[in-house]
Amino acid sequence: MINDLAYQYIEPSQNLSDFVDSFWCMENKSDETLETIGLPDGRIDLSLIKTAKTPFQIRLLGLGTQQYEKGEIPANSRTFVISFKLLAAEYIFRESIAGILNSGKLLYNDFWDFHETDLDNFELFCQKASAKIESFIVQHIDHRKEKLFRLIYESNGNMTVKELSEQSYWSSRQINRYFNHYFGLSLKVYCSILRFRASLEHIAKGKLFPEENFSDQTHFIKEIKKISGSLPKVLFQNKNDRFILLSALSSK
């Protein structure tokens, strides 16, 4: 499969970095639909996709907490994705995404003035998307939330809820109320997903031992299997290139 898939990845500008994790694209150049297994990555994905046989679509994918099977990459398809950080739910989309936890939804086909022709050039798409997102950014963002998310991302989820609460000057009860309302899960669960994501970057390089905040090898294996449904060595082998997130990480 790997020879049939092409990836590109672009980081956002500094002024978007609180809201956007990355822009990336994926192209299935083969004439066959490729089956994949999705893994949680702690991001909110807005994707534009077109195939040789189906209409242009725009989708919003909420947070995932576990692997999801039977994913498909259509034959002769091209997908452009904006991966958002969590602050984007409130300050860019301005709505809760709790209702699409472990799922997604179709958006109207001219969402944010995107069109099928935007899939012709990835760099131009990133420029257009960046300008659109920048137009939504407000002057005043709750400083507690800004501090909280910076701590979460800088630590890859390796800080406790108590530590995050104390350093952001925001009570853990209020934080969890905010997380459940906007994202459909607790802060603790989200941090475990970020630790998992960081571990995948190591696993993709063949490092099958804990480099994040795991107490020992047994704890590491248990947590990886709990979220992904697979052992670290199975993820690393990535037979038939089926774990799409690992394939993308390996290509970076």
Disulfide bonds with the S-S distance in Angstrom:
none
